[in-house]
């Protein structure tokens, strides 16, 4: 009879039972049975209570020889699944053997040799063993579950829960602990597990599934208070239908069971250690608390439909986490990458995430990274490798005290992203940050490019955004910048509004585009800087080492704005450089704007070009060019300094300059104003200064090498001074200032009115209409002075070396003085009421000439239709007059030399003095007059001369006044040296001679000589007012200066006086007037005095033999020709 150890459930103990009955067994058989019993059953040992209560089926329990419980599993179905159902299923510390053996004896790890399971047939062993608890008690697994015989997958399913405290699995490729109900398919396989309740707890000594290829915990909730060791670990929690293909479908929960708050909970001592770990928590709103996850050879996958808390994880593969919310702490390392995704919030608090490859964080809600380190592409030593990326995405992000490092970093937030000053983004290649609202207060660096995209951007004072290549910043709304943004190559910033108090530096090119730019910091490019904006306010520094190109609607500069090479500004409306502002270019400066307002400094070392509708420079401003400058505007108002080292051109419609304005150029300076120019201040150039335009009101101080003015109307009350020449063309000139030219001055004008001073080396004024030199006006030329006009009027002073005046009408009420020749030609009329003075020749031509002033020269030539003289006309050497009509003289016509008058008619009520020669007149009016000379010849043709013979006194009473001041001003102080100057008579005093030629007795002979000759010695002294006339008087006949046979002038006068004395022997001549008969009886000419003249004036009597009749008529002093 064969014995087998069997269990008696009712009695609760194991016993040996018969398998075959033999009434009479042989002794050998008894021995065989006994040995077998000792070897296999060991019925005498104590029985362990495994607490396994089989509910149905052919499942049986047994016991190994060492007492380890054995379950002979139920016969497998067609799919090889042995489905065992229990009222209770518990495993003690000794373990449990699931007998899947068809061999007679099978070696097991837990129980040693066991017998075969008779429920099985060879070759039909189970491939899967389901241990389903249908009772209501929780399963306690405190030991290992071993599959005896052929390995098979093992499932323990208990909807009321499972507690593992030192449990494990032996000889099973797959093991599952679940609180779900197995759902069998028609083919006999398990189709799914439906979980609606139950928890699995791992505690105490933990769970060992290290020899299991795949281990699963499937429950509504799992609590891990101890370590789990496995190869491929899957934890699925929630009310789910878990299909055999791994898909999970949420099902309704058991209404009788309270919803857990945590579906997977790893306490402080818990942990999961496997080659691969997969955690799924599908129940919505139920949290997951995990710690110490270690996937030694593979991935960690966590999928939670609630909030996940994860502390410490290590994966040889990837770490993939999905949850509704997430909190990470501790150290997390995944060799193949980390991917964290939260449908809600995500928080990293004092976490260190290190990935051998890519690292990705994605939170739809708030992402908080606090005191954490994120490193992608890092090896186990922390060194970063190329090719890996760090991606951080969230609805809103707050990053504090953290460092993010990778080869490439991409950070994005759909709402806001805030980085504090203790945080750093560091990329080996590119850094890309994007947020609707982006606040960067720490360091954001990349070895290649940095790209920032935001709706609003704020950078803190301690922030740094730096790229070894390019920085690109694109902001939809406002960029408020307080830190540093640097690019080794190009920096591009685009924003609707930019407020910069920090630094924007580009190692190569910079480009900034904004509707509104307020720069109070530094914007700088080492190469080219381009700025395109609507409104620009610069109180900081905006510069480029190469070129700067600015396009804006308006620009206000109170800081530094410029470039080391060319600067181009294109401003639609207002360009304002205020008092503290500097606009500079070391190359060319080109400005195009609607309005240019300068209160500070604008400077270009090259050419400067400003084109605007309006240009205004304020007092204290400086507009400078190291080369040429061109200012072009409709309206210009200049009050500061405008200076060009080359040429300067100012062009516009109107120009208004203030007193403090200073405009200068090294070379040519051109002011071209089409409408009106109001010029004050200073113009200065070493080259040519030119003014052209409509109305020019010049009140400035203008000095130049040369000046050219071309205007419709010029009003000058300032200074125009040139080292060379000045040329002025205008329709009208009102000259109240000073014009001073060392060289030539040319005025071409319709009308010139001068009340100021015009002085030149050579001066030419050509006025088509009128030349008016007012009472305070002076026209002066050290060389030639040429004046022409239709009508010329002078009330001031005209001084020159040689003066020529040509006009239709000339009216002189001032002084016209020439050190050399003075030539006046008046086609219609010449009126002189003051002085016409010539150091050499005075030439007058006119239709009608009137003088009631002084006309004098070394010689004088007058050609006129009519001449009326009420003043003094005097020529030292000669006076010549060609009068087609009437000579009317009520003044003085004087000459020390020849005086020749050719007139159709002479009306003389004044004095004509000189050595006299008469030629025929048409008529000589019988007016009270005096025609004096050393010789007088008269022959009347035409009308007879019926009046009494007029006295011809030898000498005249002409008083000639040559003012020292006027002589000095015209540089002709000595022009009239030798003319006598008789002092004006004063009451009760005799006249006094002042000429030295009449006070030196060695060179003077006069009336006292005559008195001695006639032996007259009066009781009182005789003094004769015209002794100078005797001394000067000679008779020139036939072109000789002396009387026939007489030598010098002094001898000639002595001869005339001697003849009078000889004549006195027969007729008492002294103090009497000769009658006509006595005159006709004279054989020789003589000089006598007549007391009737009141001053004892000498009278020249011409003997008939000395009278020469000549052609023509001339009056003069020295020689008078009539």
Buried (B, 14 or more C-beta within 10 A) or exposed (E): EEBBBBBEEEEEEBBBBEEEEEEEEEEEEEEEBEEBBEEBBBBEEEBBEBBBBBBEBBBBBBBBBBBBBBBBBBBBBEBBBBBBBBBBBBBBEBBBBBBBBBBEEBEBBBBBBBBBBBBBEEEEBBBBBBBBBBBEBBBBBBBBBBBBBBBBBBBBBBBBBBBBBBBBBBBBBBBBBBBBBBBBEEEBBBBBBBBBBBBBBBBBBBBBBBBBBBBBBBBBBBBBBBBBBBBBBBBBBBBBBBBEEEEBEBBEBBEEBEBBEBBBBBBEBBBBBBBBBBBBBBBEEBBBBBBBBBBBEBBBBBBBBBBBBBBBBBBBBBBBBBBBBBBBBBBBBBBBBBBBBBBBBBBBBBBBBBBBBBBBBBBBBBBBBBBBBBBBBBEEEEEBBEEBBBBBBBBBBBBBBBBBBBBBBBBBBBBBBBBBBBBBBBBBBBBBBBBBBBBBBBBBBBBBBBBBBBBBBBBBEBBBBBBBBBBBBBBBBBBBBBBBBBBBBBBBBBBBBBBBBBBBBBBBBBBBBBBBBBBBBBBBBBBBBBBBBBBBBBBBBBBBBBBBBBBBBBBBBBBBBBBBBBBBBBBBBBBBBBEEBBBBBBBBBBBBBBBBBBBBBBBBBBBBBBBBBBBBBBBBBBBBBBBBBBBBBBBBBBBBBBBBBBBBBBBBBBBBBBEBBBBBBBBBBBBBBBBBBBBBBBBBBBBBBBBBBBBBBBBBBBBBBBBBBBBBBBBBBBBBBBBBBBBBBBBBBBBBBBBBBBBBBBBBBBBBBBBBBBBBBBBBBBBBBBBBBBEBBBBBBBBBBBBBBBBBBBBBBBBBBBBBBBBBBBBBBBBBBBBBBBBBBBBBBBBBBBBBBBBBBBBBBBBBBBBBBBBBBBBBBBBBBBBBBBBBBBBBBBBBBBBBBBBBBBBBBBBBBBBBBBBBBBBBBBBBBBBBBBBBBBBBBEBEBBBBBBBBBBBBEEEEBEEEEBBBBBBBBBBBEBEEEBBEBBBBBEBBEEBBEBEEBEEEEEBEBEBEBBEEEEEBBBBBBBBEBBEEEEEEEBBBBBBBBBBBBBBBBEEEBBBEEBEEBBBBBBBBBBBBBBBBEEEEBBEBBBEEEBBEEBEBBBBBBBEEBEBBBBBBBBBEEBBBEBEBBBBBBBBBBB
